[in-house]
């Protein structure tokens, strides 16, 4: 999915079947949901369509979507109701399918929720944008990899892929799900499938600015380390990475999935320069903003984007003891985020999107309290919350995946 240089970005918080604005902590009368995944999908799609419309957007502006399901057997019901909703819209474009990644998680933020979508939308520029020299991607001393993308670069958002061939039937057909058994074989096949995709888009592995690695068994994540080391050997730095142990992937025999974002650099024809940077919280119903500790959407225009590696209490590969107290873990995680922000000359108000990955969703109020204690409540970026099986460090119970702008 190619996003033209100079586009406005809209980072939305995750949306499930509950009303967009609802009390926190949750109130049973506001969050009661039908058990049927199809009906939950219909409610969720109506909410998201209304939210996009209030932002002056439509589904044709959606460039990337995470589909989080608590039971992968609901996939067909979710997709069937999603597509029925989309083709019934007055401005329906049945040919438009954004990049997407389907993930099975343990639980979602609302009790009883079976499906939640997390989307990123883009509004193309009305005119040409200026070209600047392409920025270097470097690893800052003492920090994980940080990839910075200038506001005049074209971004490529790719769907997640397992070792099942890119083009396969939906619902899945067993004959098409023949994948290597070993994790190393699955990872090698995934990278082999991405090679021609990158060639088609006229980019290479050095143009990748973010990797998301999902595994149904955290012991398999070492296969990603080995393959990335081999494929990216010789590059001055590796892209930021987020690794997560999750409940299930879209294809039953798949054990690992890779998703990525790449840049194609500035457009070659560009007489006009960019405007002033804009990073703006968007509340379609501002009178209800006090109900939720996040923004339904954040708009970014004419501002560079920065993709961080997943942040937990300890840096990847670092030794140290992780305390059992979840608020202490959250503070350690925020210390790492603050260091990344300082290295880029940015602050909390440059945080536009967070995916919070937690081991026990019942601890989210304590995590939220620690975040509010550090950063206050005047700036609330878009947030999506999921419960996962495991995180890279033993004992870690919280990880933040963060996108910055500015």
N, C-alpha and C positions, 0 to 999 in steps of 0.2 A: 504494500500500500504506500504509494508515493504522496507525500505532502509537499506542495510547492513551497519554495522559499518565501519568507515574508508572511506566512499564514498566521492568523490568530489561533491560539490553542485554548481549548476549554477542557480542564481536568475536572471530572465529575466524581463526587463521592459515590460509593456503592449504593445501589437501589434494590430493595427487595419488594415484597408485596405489601409492606406496611405503608401508611401515609408518609409522604416525604418529610413533613414536620411532625414529630412526635416527642413526647417527654423522655428525658433521660435523668435517672434510671427509667427503664421502660415501665409503662402502665399496662396492666392486662387488658383493660377495656380499649386501649388504642392499638394493641399489637396482636389481638386474637386473629389467627389465620386459619383458613381451610386447610385440611390435610392434603388435598389434591394438588399435585405439582402443576397440572395444567391450569387450574384456576389461579394459583399463585402467579404463574407466568403472565396470564391475561391482566391481572391487576398491576403487576410490575411494569408491563409494557405500556399500559395506559399512563402510569405515573411518569415513566421516562419520556414518552412522547410529549406529554404536557410540559415537562421540564425543558426539553429541547426547544419546544415552540416558544416558551417564555424567554429563552435566551436568543431567540431569532434564528434558530437552527432547525434542522430536520434530521431524520435518520441518514440521509445521504451525506451529512457532514461527519458522521462517525467514522473514525479511521482505525480504532483499535478497541477491542472488547474482551474483558475477562468474563467467562461464565463460570461461576462458582456453584457447584451442586453438592448437596449432602448425600445424595444417593445417585450414582451414575446410571442406575436403571431408569431414572426419570428423563434421561437425555432426549429420547424421541418425543415425549410429551412436551418438554420445554421447547424444543426446536419447532415442533408442529404448530404450537400456539404462537410462538414468536413470528414465524413466517406468515401465518394466517393474519396476524395483526398488521404486519408490514404491508402486505399486498392489498389490504382493505383501506389503507390511508389514501386520501385524495391525491397526494403528490407521489404515490408509490413508484419506486424505481426497482423493479424486480431483479434487475441485473446488478444491483449494488450489494456487495457482501464485504463488510470490513474485515480486516485481519482480526482473528480471534483465537483465544486459547481457552480450552475447556478443562477445568480442574475439579477433582473431587476433594472436598474438605470435610473435616469432622463436624464442625458446627459453624453457623453464621451468627451474626450479632443478635438477631431476634429469635427467641425460643420458638421452635416450630417452623421457622423459615427453611425452605428446601432449595431455593434458588435465589441468587443475587447476581446482578450484572454490574460491572465496573467499566466505564467507557471513557475514551478520550475522543474529542471532536475537534475539527479544524475548519476554519473559514478561510478559503483562499484569498490572497490579496487582490484588490481591485486593479492594481497596476504593477509594473515591474519594480523590483527591489534592487538595491545596490549590491555589488559583489565586493567582498573583502578577501584578503588572503585567508586561506583555510587555517584554522587554529590547530596547534599541535595537541596531541593527546598524550599527557605525561602522567607519571605517578609521582605525586608530591612526597618528599621525604617525611616519613612518620605517618603517612596516611595511606588508605587504600586507593586503588585507581579511581580517578575522577575524569569523566569525559565531558568536555564543554563543547557545545554546539552553537555557533554564531546564529544570530537571528536571520541571516540571509542565506542559510544553508537549507538544502532540501533534505527532509527526513524520510526514511523508509521504515515503516512499521510492519513487521512480519508476524504471521500467525505462528503459534507454537507447533512443533512437529515432533512426533515420536518416530520410532523405527518403521512404522507402517507407511507405505508409499504415500506421497503427498496427495495424489488423486485416488480416492477410494469412495466406495458407496456409503451413503447414509440413509437408513441404518447400516451398520457395518455388516460385511459378509465375511464369514469365517475364512474362506479361501484367500481373502486379501490380507489377512492378519498374520501371515507367516513372517515372524521376526526372529532374529538370533536370540538364543536363550541367555547367553552371557551379557552382562552389562556392557563390557568393553565392545562386544559385537554390535549391540544396539547403538551405542554412542558413535562408533565408527560409521554405521549406516546413516545416522542422522546427519553427521557432518558431510558425508558424501552426497546426500540429497540437497543440502544447502549450497554446495559448491556451484552447481549450474544456476541456481536461483540468484546467487550473488553475481555470477557472470552475466546473466540476463539483465540485471539492473545496473550493470557496469560499475560494480563496486567489488571490493575484496575484503578479506578478513580484517585488514588494517583499518577499514572504514566502520567497523562495528563499534558502537558507542555504549551498548548495554547488552548483557547476557542474563537471561533468567533460566535457571536450571531446576527442574522439578524431578523428584525421585520418589518412588513408593517405598524405598528402603534406603536410608541415609548412607548405608555402607557402599551403595553403588555410586555415590557422588564422586568417589575417587577416580572412577572411569572418566568423568568429565575433566578432572585435573590432568590426567595423563594425555587425553586427546587434545585438549586446549594447548598444553605445553608443546605437543608435536606440531599441530597445525599453525600455531602462532609463533613458532620459533623464528627468531630473527627480527621480530617487530620490537620497536623501542619500548613499548609498554603493552600490557593487556587491558582489555576493556573492563569496566566495573562489572561485578557479578553478584547476583543474589541466588542463593541455593536454599531449597526448602524440601523437607520430607513431607509428602502429602498423602492423603488417603487413597486416591485412585486417579488414573489418567483416562483419557477418552477411549483408548483401545484396550480391552482386557489383558492381552499379553504384554503390553508395553510397560516397561519399568522406569523409563526415563523420558523426559521431554525437554526440548530446548526452544527458547524463544529469543528473538533479538531485535534490536533497533540499530539501524545504520544511517550514515549520512553520505550524501553524494556531493557535498561541497556546494559553493555558491553557483547560481545559474550564470552561464556565460554572458548572456545579454541582459544588462541591468543598468540603465542610465540613472535611475533615481535611488537615493539613499534611504535608509530606514528612518522611521519617525522616532519619537520619544518612547522609551520602554514603558509598558503598562503591565502591572500585575494587580489584579482586582478580584476581590471576593464578590461572588454573585449570589444574592438571595432573592429568588422570584417572589417570595412572600416575606418581606423584611419584618413585618409585625410578628412573625413566628420564629425569628432567628434565635431568640433566647431559649428555645426548646431543645436545640441540638448543638453539640460541642464541635461542630464542623460546618463547612460551607457546602451546599449542594454542588457548587461549581466554582472554579477559579479560571478567570480569563487571563491569557498571556499574549501580548502583542509586542513586536519589535524588541524582544528581550531574548538574550541567549538562554539556552536550557543547559542544565548540568545534571548528569545522571550519576548517582552514587552507588557504590556497592552496598549490599545489605548490611545494616548496622545492628549489632547486638551488644551485649555487655563487654565482650572482648573482641579484638580484631582477629580476623581469620589467621589461623596459624599461631596466634599469641598464646603464651602460657600464662596461667593465673587462675585464681580461685573465684568462682562465681557464687555470690551469696544466695541463700535460699529466698530471702525477702524480695518480693516482686517489685516493690518501690525502689529498693536499692539497685536492682537490676536495671530498672527503667532509668534511674539517674546515671548509671554508668553508660547506658546507651546514649542518653542525651549528651553526656560529656564527649562522646565520640562524634556525635552530630555537630556539636558546637565547634569542635576542632576542625571538622571538614568545612563548616561555614566560614570560620576565621581564615582558613587557608585560601578560600576563594574571595575573601573580602566581602562576604555576605552575612545576613542575619536571619533570624526566624521568619521575618516577613517575606523572605525570598522562598520559603518552603511553600510549594503549590500543591503537592500531592504526596500522601503517605499511604502505603499499604501496610497495615499493622498485622503481623503474623504472630499469634500467641499459642501457647500450648494449652492453656485453660482459659476459655473465654469468660469464665466467672470472675477473673481477675482484672477485667477491663476497666472497672471503675477505679481501682487502685492505680492502674497505669495512667488513666486519664487525669487523676488527681496529681500525680507526679509531674505530668506534662504541664498542667495548668499552674502548678506551683512555680515551675521554672519559667514558663513563657507567657503566663497570663491567659486571658480569654479574648483579647481584642482582635487577635489574628488567628483565625481558625481555618487551616487549609482543608482541601478536599481529602476525605479519609475513607478507606475501605478496610474492614476488619474481617479476618478469617482465623479459624482455629486449625492448626496443623499438627502433624504427628511428632515432628522433631525438628530441631534447628542445628546449625553446624557445630556448636559447642555443647558438650554434655552438661546438662544442668541449666542451660539457657532456656528461658520461657518467654522471651519477647525479642522480636526483630522488626526493624523498621526499614522499609524500602522507600527511598525518598527521591523526588524530582524537584529541582530548584529552578528558579528563573530570575535573571537579573545579572 
